[in-house]
Amino acid sequence: MNIYEIPKNAPESLRKEVADLLMEQMASIGRDNAGELLKESIHLTLQEHSGAHIFVAESDGAVVGAAFFNLGISLEKGGYYIWLNDLFVHKEHRNQGIAKNLLLKIIYWAENQGIKGIELETGVSNAATKALYNSLGFYDVVSKRYGFRF
C-alpha cells in the first residue's frame, strides 16, 4: 500500500484514474452526471496556488482510495485548518484499513504543516465511518450545514 499526495504536475493518466474512482463515489450518492465537474475540480486542485489537495492510496499500481480536502483559515483556531470534502475507498478494497491509513497520512501531513485542525461532515446514519473518525480522535461538532449554489 502506497499513500501519497498527488503532485501538481501529475500525469494525465493519474488524474483520470482519480477522477474515475471519485466518479464511483459521486454515483453512489446520486450524482451520476458529475464527470465534467469532477475533472474540472481535479484540474483546479492541481493548479500551482490551489489550497486544495488530493491524497491517494495505491495497491498493486492501482488507485483504490482517495481523500480530497481544502485548506481554510479559521478565526476560531487561529490558523489554517483542513476541510475534508471527500474520503472514498473502492468497494472491493474496503475494510482493509485504507481509509484509516489515508486519514493518518493526512493527519501526519497536517501536523508537519502547522495545520490547526481537521473538520468534515458525514452522514448521521453512517456508523462505520463515524466509528473510524472517533477511533482517530475526531469528535462530534453540533452544527447544521447550509449550502448555496449559483
C-alpha positions in Angstrom: 0.0 0.0 0.0 1.4 3.4 -1.0 -0.3 6.6 0.2 0.9 9.9 -1.2 -0.3 13.4 -2.2 -0.8 13.8 -5.9 1.8 16.3 -7.2 0.7 19.4 -9.0 2.3 18.1 -12.2 0.6 14.7 -12.0 0.4 12.9 -15.3 -3.0 12.8 -17.1 -3.2 9.0 -16.5 -3.2 9.5 -12.7 -5.7 12.4 -13.0 -8.0 10.2 -15.0 -7.6 7.3 -12.5 -8.5 9.5 -9.6 -11.5 11.0 -11.5 -12.8 7.5 -12.3 -12.6 6.5 -8.7 -14.3 9.6 -7.4 -17.0 9.2 -10.1 -17.9 5.9 -8.3 -18.4 7.9 -5.1 -20.5 10.5 -7.0 -22.6 7.8 -8.5 -23.2 6.2 -5.1 -24.7 9.5 -3.8 -26.8 10.0 -7.0 -24.5 12.4 -8.8 -24.1 10.3 -12.0 -23.7 13.5 -14.1 -20.7 14.9 -12.2 -18.0 13.8 -14.7 -17.0 17.1 -16.2 -17.4 18.9 -12.9 -15.1 16.4 -11.3 -12.4 16.7 -14.0 -12.5 20.5 -13.6 -12.2 20.2 -9.8 -9.2 18.0 -10.1 -7.7 20.4 -12.7 -8.2 23.3 -10.3 -6.9 21.4 -7.4 -3.6 20.7 -9.2 -3.0 24.4 -10.1 0.1 25.9 -8.6 -1.5 28.1 -5.9 -4.5 26.0 -5.1 -5.4 25.4 -1.5 -6.9 22.0 -2.4 -5.1 18.7 -2.1 -5.7 15.1 -3.1 -4.1 12.1 -1.4 -4.4 8.7 -2.9 -3.9 5.1 -1.8 -2.4 2.7 -4.4 -2.5 -1.1 -4.2 -0.7 -3.1 -6.9 -0.3 0.0 -9.0 -4.0 1.0 -9.0 -5.6 3.9 -7.1 -8.1 2.3 -4.7 -8.7 5.2 -2.3 -8.7 9.0 -2.4 -9.1 11.9 0.0 -9.8 15.4 -1.2 -9.5 18.4 1.1 -9.2 22.2 1.1 -7.2 24.4 3.4 -9.1 27.2 5.0 -8.3 29.8 7.6 -10.2 29.7 10.9 -10.6 32.7 13.3 -11.6 30.2 16.0 -8.5 28.1 15.5 -6.1 31.0 14.8 -4.7 29.5 11.6 -5.1 27.0 8.8 -7.4 24.0 9.1 -8.5 21.2 6.7 -12.0 20.8 5.4 -12.1 17.1 4.4 -14.5 17.2 1.4 -14.3 13.5 0.4 -12.8 10.3 1.5 -13.6 7.3 -0.7 -12.3 3.7 -1.0 -13.3 1.5 -3.9 -15.9 -1.0 -2.7 -13.7 -4.0 -3.4 -10.9 -2.7 -1.1 -13.0 -1.6 1.9 -12.4 -3.0 5.4 -8.7 -3.2 4.8 -7.6 -0.1 6.7 -7.2 2.0 3.6 -9.4 4.9 4.8 -7.8 4.9 8.2 -4.3 5.0 6.6 -5.3 7.8 4.3 -6.6 9.8 7.3 -3.4 9.0 9.3 -1.3 10.3 6.4 -3.3 13.5 6.2 -3.1 14.0 10.0 0.7 13.5 9.9 1.0 15.9 6.9 -1.2 18.5 8.6 0.8 18.3 11.9 4.0 18.9 9.9 2.4 21.9 8.0 1.3 23.6 11.3 -2.4 23.0 10.5 -4.6 23.7 13.5 -7.3 21.1 12.9 -9.4 19.0 10.6 -13.2 19.3 10.0 -15.5 17.1 8.0 -19.1 16.1 7.6 -20.5 12.6 7.5 -24.0 11.1 7.3 -25.8 10.8 10.6 -26.6 7.1 10.0 -23.1 6.2 8.8 -22.0 4.2 11.9 -18.9 2.6 10.4 -17.5 5.9 9.2 -18.3 7.6 12.5 -16.5 4.8 14.3 -13.4 5.3 12.1 -13.3 9.0 12.8 -13.9 8.6 16.5 -11.1 5.9 16.7 -8.7 8.6 15.4 -9.7 11.3 17.9 -12.3 13.1 15.9 -15.3 14.3 17.9 -18.9 15.3 17.2 -19.5 19.0 16.5 -23.1 20.1 16.7 -24.0 22.2 13.7 -26.2 22.4 10.8 -24.6 22.9 7.4 -26.1 25.1 4.8 -25.4 25.5 1.1 -25.9 27.9 -1.7 -25.5 27.3 -5.4 -25.2 29.6 -8.4 
